[in-house]
């Protein structure tokens, strides 16, 4: 009976009820879409970084990041590569030989990280081969081929088939120089990465170093992000003498940004709901003040204050839930549409490259957000109803009937 009465009371003033429902739906739709864009941005940063170079897990010799000299390689690295490929959950592994050096053209020089790879391995771990704007990814033969970033090529005034000279310190503090022919130019979503990383064949790098083959870094891709913690634990327990790290440990700024985007989403939705709280409270106060005589009569004929309180509470929840459900449905449909088509941010390409994210942003919202929102709306409705319901149960029947 109380629920039926509350439903009828909501629609006694259709215009006012529809306005508050529309405001609630609009606020939630906007906050959901904005939150999904933020979370999509964070997700894009993570996925891009993992696919570009981080992979899910990396292995180094202990102390490598404090001392990146060429001698600080992984002992028995190639044997470890074979062992890792047999661990369940690991999709692919790639060994990298890393050397810090200088890249020089006839007009300029720039500091770079020289990454020696086995192309067939690297293609299973990173997507650089899919980012080429010119040339190929070590498809042919030739002596000393190299793939460089477009940003570096522009900085050094180089183009496809140009020669580039790399200089770097080898074993025993020897200084090595070698000329390479540019066979490919890539462009990722990070201009910083593009100007700082060049890729050569491991075999060429070993020949120039004049040393037996060694690797400094092992990159691991797992079957899915969900099983990464389990795979990480297995690898860490197996190779306690090495430094095993997840992508979050290697790039904490990326992990922090992704987590911050999720926090911002909840905060923003909280702010919207807080603002709606005042709007709903004001609407319900007006509804109570317009019905003082009616409420006084109900109390006079025997309706308990508890039932009056419940009626006002249900009216508020009906308004909030109706608007909330509409907002969630419209927001979900909008997010679904843009997640398929993407939001084109090519006009902001230079800024997006600084953050290492794609110019096609796909909004994303986890399932738990859709589950948490109705709960948050009901809590907001309960708080919104407290003051109007308190006013209603404190109406004096005799004064209300006489005055109104």
N, C-alpha and C positions, 0 to 999 in steps of 0.2 A: 504493500500500500504506500509506504513512504517513498520507495523508489519510483513508483508510478506517478505520485504527486510531484516529486522532484523533476521528473522528465517533462510533465505538463507545464510546470512553472518556468522551466528554461525557455520554452517556446511561447510564453505569453507575450514577451516582447521580442519578436523575431529579429527585428533590425539590430537591436543591441547585442543579442546573442550571436548573430551572424558576424557582427563586427569583431567581437572578441575571438570567435572561432577563426576568422580570417587572419587576424593579427597573430594568433598563436601558430597557425599553419605557416604563415609567411615567415615568421621568425625562425621556426624550426627548419623550414626548407632552406633558408639562407644560411643558417649556422651549419646544417648538415653538409651542404654543398661546399661551403668554405672549408669546413673541417676535412672533407674528403680530398679537396685540392691540396691542403697542407700535408695530409698523410700520403697522398699520391706523390707529392714532391719528395718527401722523406723516403718513400719506398723506391722512387726512381733513383735517388742518390745511392741507395744501398745496392740495388740491382746493377746499376751502371758500374759502380766501383768493383763489385764482385766479378762481373763479366769482363771488365777492362783489364785488370791486373791482380786484384787482391786474391781472387778465388775465395773459397770458404775457409780453408785452413792453410797455413804456411809453416814450413819447418826451416830453421836456420841453426847454425852452430851457436852455442851459448856465447853471448857477448858480441854477436855480429853487429848489432845496431850501434854499439858503442865504438866498434872498430871495424870499418868496412873495407879493410885492406884485402887484397886478393888472396893472401895466405889463409884467411879466416874462412876456409871452405868446410863443407860437411864431410867428415870422414866416411868412407865407404858409401858415398852418396848414391852411386848408381845401383848398388845392391839394395839400398833402402827403397829406391824407386820401384824395383821389382816386387819387393815385399808388400809395399803399400797397395799396389794394384790388385793384390789378392785379398785385401780386407773387405768384408761385406759392407755395402753402403757407399763405397768410394766409386765415383763415376769415371774419373780420369785423374792422372797425375802428370806433372811436367817439371823437369829439372831445368834450372836456370843458372847460367854462369854470369855473375854480375861484376862489372868493373866501372868505377867512377873515372871519367875522363873529360876530354875537351873535343868538341867538334869544330872543325875549321873549314871555311870556304875562302876563296880569294879575297873576300871583302870583310869577313867578320869571323869571330869565334864565340862559342857558347859552351858552358858546362853541361854535360849530359850523363845519364846512366846508360852504359852499354850493356844490353841484355843479350846474352848468347843463348839461343834456343834450338831445339829440334822442332822444326816447323810442324811435323805431323803430330807431335805431342802437344805443342802450344795451341794448335787449333781446337783441341778438345777441352782446353781449360779457359782460354780467353777468346774474345770475339774481335780482336784487332784485324784479323783477315777479312772480316765483313765490313770493316770501316775504311777500306781503301777508296781514295778519290782518284787515284791514278796508279797505273802499273799493276803489279801482281805481288803475291805473297810467297816469294821464294819458289816460284813455279818452274823456272828454268835453271840452267847451270850457270857457268861463268865464275869468275874469280871475285871473291869478296863482295857479294851483293849485300845491300842494306835497305831496310825499310825505316823511314823517318816520319815524324809528324808534320802536318802541313804548317803548323805554327813555327816549327823550327826551320822548315824549308823557306818560309817567307822571311824569317829573321836573318837567315844566312844568305838569302838571295839565290837559292838553289831550286832546281826543278828536276823532273824525271830524267834519268840517265846522266845527271851531273855527277861529278866526283866530289867526295867529301873526305877529309882527312881526319882520322881519329887518333888522338894521342892519350896514352894512359900508362900508369905505373904497373909494371909486371912483377913477377916473382924476384926476390932479391933486390928490390928497389930499382930494377932496370926500367928504363923509359922506352916505351914502344910507340912506334908510329906506323900507320897503315892507311892506304887509300882505298876507299870503298866506292862502288858504283850504286847510285840510288835506283832501285828497281821498283820501289813502291812508296807511295805517300798516303798516310792514313790521317783521318780526322775523327777524334772521339768527341764526347760531350764535355771534356775538360781540356781547356787550352793550356793549363799548367802541365798536365801530363804530356800533351802533344809536343811541347817544346823541350821536354826534359828526358825523353826516353827514345832510344834508337834500338833497333833489333837486327842482330846479325846471326849467322849460323854458328852453332857451337864449334863445329869442326874448324871453321876459319879462325875463330877466336883462340882455340887451343893451339893452332899452328903459329899464330902471331906471338902468343905468350911463350911458346917453346916449352910447354910443360905437359905432363900427363893430364888427361881429362879430369876436371873437377867441377863440382856444382856448389853454389853458395845458397841456393834457395830451392825448395820443393813446394810447388803450388798444388793444392788438392781441391778438386771439385767433388762434392758429394751428390747423392741422388736427389735430395731435397733438403731445404733449409730446416725442416722439422727434425731430421735425424742427425743434423750437424753436431749437437752436443754429445750424442752417443758415440759417433765416429771420433770426435775429438778426444773423448775419454780413452778410447781404445788406443789411439795413436800416441797420446801422451804417456800412457802406462807402458807402452812398448818401447818408446824411445825417451827414457827419462834423462839420458845424457845430452839430449838436444833441446832446443827451444821451440816448442810447439805452440802456435798461437792461432786463435780464430781471427776472422776479419775485424771483429769488434775491438780486439786488443791491438791489432796492427794500425787500424784507423779509427781511434776512439771518437774523433770529431764527426765522422759519418754516423757512427752508432748514436752519439749524443743528439745529433740533428734529427735523426729518425725518431728517437724517443721523445724529443722536445715537440715535434710536430703532433704526436699523439696527445701529449699533455696540453698543448695549446688548443687542440680540438675540444677536449673536455672543459677547459677553462672558458672558451668562447661560448660553448653551448650553455654552460652554467651562467654566464653573464646574461645571455638571451633569456633564459628561464627566470633569472632574478628580476629582469625588467618586466617580463610578462606577469610575474607575481603581483607587482603593484597594479598593473592594468586589470587583472582579474579581481583583485581585492577591491579596487575602486568600483568595478562593475557590480560586484555582489553587494557592496555597501549601498549603492543606488537602488538595487533591487529590494534590499531589506527596508530601506527608508520609504520606498513607495508602497510597501505592504505592511506598514506598522499596524494599521487597523485590522487587517486580515490576520496577521500573526497574533495580535492581541485576542481576537475572537477564538482562534484555534487553542490558545493557551487557556482561555476562559472556559471553553467547553470540555477541557480535560486532556488535551495533548500535552504530554510531558515535555520538559525542557530538553531531555535527551533526544526525543524524537524530532523536535524543532532543530536542534543542533545537527542531527543526522541528515535531515532534509536539506539544510543549507549546504552541508558538506557534500552531499550527493549532487546537488545542482552544480557546485563548483567543479567537482570531478567530471561530470558529464560535459561541461563546457571545455575543460582542459583536455580531456581524452579525445573528444571529437576533433578539436583543432589539432591536437598532437598527432593523432593517427593520420589525419589528412596531410600534415606536414611531413611525417615520416614516409608516407606512400609517395608523395610528389618528390620529396628529396631522394628517395631510393630510386625512383624512375629516372630522375635527372642524372644521378651518379652512374646508373647503369648505362645510360645513353652516352655520356661523355667518356666513360671508361672504355667503350667500344670505339668511338670515333676519335677520342683524344682532344685536348684543347691546344690549339696552335699558338705557341708562344715564340714563333720565329722572329717576331719584331724585337724580342728581348734576348736574342741569341747570344750576344756578347756577355750579358749579365749571367745567363744560364750556364754558359761555359765556365765562368769563374767558379760557380758552385758545383760544377760537374754533373749537371742534370740535363735530360733530354729537352728539346724545345717542343716536343709533343707530350704534354702532361696528361696522364690518365688518372682521374680521381679514384680514390680507393678508401673504403670504410670497412673495418672488420665486423664480423657478425656480432661480436659481443657488444658493439656500440648500439646496434639495433635492439638488442635485448635490454641494455641498460637504460635506454631512453624512456620507454614507457614507465619504468620505475621512477626515474627522475621527474617525469611529468606528474605522476600521482603524488609524489612528495611535495612538488610545487603547489599542486591543487589543495592539498591538506593545509599547508601553511597559508595559502591564499584565503581559505575558508575560515580560519580561526577568528579573525576580527569581525567579519560580518555575522558569523554564527554567534559569537559572544554578544554582539549587539542585539541579535534576535532573541536570545534566551533571557535577556535582561529587560525586555519590554514589560511594562506593567499593564496588564489587561484593562483595568478600569480607566487608566489615563489614556491608553491608546484608543479605546472605544469612544471615550468622551471627547478627546481632542481631535481625532482624525475622522 
